[in-house]
Amino acid sequence: MAVASGLAALLLAGCAGYQVGPVNGIPAGSRAVTVNLFRNETFEPRLPEAIAFALRRKLQQDGTFRLETQSAGDVVVNGVITGVHRMPLSFDAKDILTTRDYDLTIVAEVTAVDRVTGKEILHKTFQGRTPIRATPNRDAAERQSQPNVADDLAKNIAAALTEGSW
């Protein structure tokens, strides 16, 4: 009996910090968010669409905000894609100058504004990254990985929006 009550106390203590629903004090779905297409300052095509799609999906999955697509929401999210970087991760064992895998990183500066007051809620630079296998057709490999890197970037932005203390 003592062992069972000890296990129950241990399990309940482990869940003490868990909170159901939004963690920023705002009731779920009480505010709407509009995600505009990000401005692309890179030479990579189709990034704004991939990022907007991924961010909207992440915000819908989270449920803290209602997604507003027809008119301006309470919070308006804008961004600028400022960089796309490729860093080598691993090299060919027989030729150390040939990259086998590399890390694709997208950098975006994101701003969220309260539409009514005009107050800037969030202004931060975010990164999304994904590993890519080097192939003879690098462009095709990057095109195929674009949803993954956009999803990672969206995950980071959505976390900052939904867990913020504003």
CORQUIHU-V117782 format. One record per residue. N is the residue number from 1. SS is DSSP state (H for helix, E for strand, C for the rest). Layout:
((N & SS) (N & SS))
This chain:
((1 & C) (2 & H) (3 & H) (4 & H) (5 & H) (6 & H) (7 & H) (8 & H) (9 & H) (10 & H) (11 & H) (12 & H) (13 & H) (14 & H) (15 & C) (16 & C) (17 & C) (18 & C) (19 & C) (20 & C) (21 & C) (22 & C) (23 & C) (24 & C) (25 & C) (26 & C) (27 & C) (28 & C) (29 & C) (30 & C) (31 & E) (32 & E) (33 & E) (34 & E) (35 & E) (36 & C) (37 & C) (38 & C) (39 & E) (40 & E) (41 & C) (42 & C) (43 & C) (44 & C) (45 & C) (46 & C) (47 & H) (48 & H) (49 & H) (50 & H) (51 & H) (52 & H) (53 & H) (54 & H) (55 & H) (56 & H) (57 & H) (58 & H) (59 & H) (60 & H) (61 & H) (62 & H) (63 & C) (64 & C) (65 & E) (66 & E) (67 & E) (68 & C) (69 & C) (70 & C) (71 & C) (72 & C) (73 & C) (74 & C) (75 & E) (76 & E) (77 & E) (78 & E) (79 & E) (80 & E) (81 & E) (82 & E) (83 & E) (84 & E) (85 & E) (86 & E) (87 & E) (88 & E) (89 & E) (90 & E) (91 & E) (92 & C) (93 & C) (94 & C) (95 & C) (96 & C) (97 & C) (98 & C) (99 & E) (100 & E) (101 & E) (102 & E) (103 & E) (104 & E) (105 & E) (106 & E) (107 & E) (108 & E) (109 & E) (110 & E) (111 & E) (112 & E) (113 & E) (114 & E) (115 & C) (116 & C) (117 & C) (118 & C) (119 & C) (120 & E) (121 & E) (122 & E) (123 & E) (124 & E) (125 & E) (126 & E) (127 & E) (128 & E) (129 & E) (130 & E) (131 & E) (132 & E) (133 & E) (134 & C) (135 & C) (136 & C) (137 & C) (138 & H) (139 & H) (140 & H) (141 & H) (142 & H) (143 & H) (144 & H) (145 & H) (146 & H) (147 & H) (148 & H) (149 & H) (150 & H) (151 & H) (152 & H) (153 & H) (154 & H) (155 & H) (156 & H) (157 & H) (158 & H) (159 & H) (160 & H) (161 & H) (162 & H) (163 & C) (164 & C) (165 & C) (166 & C))
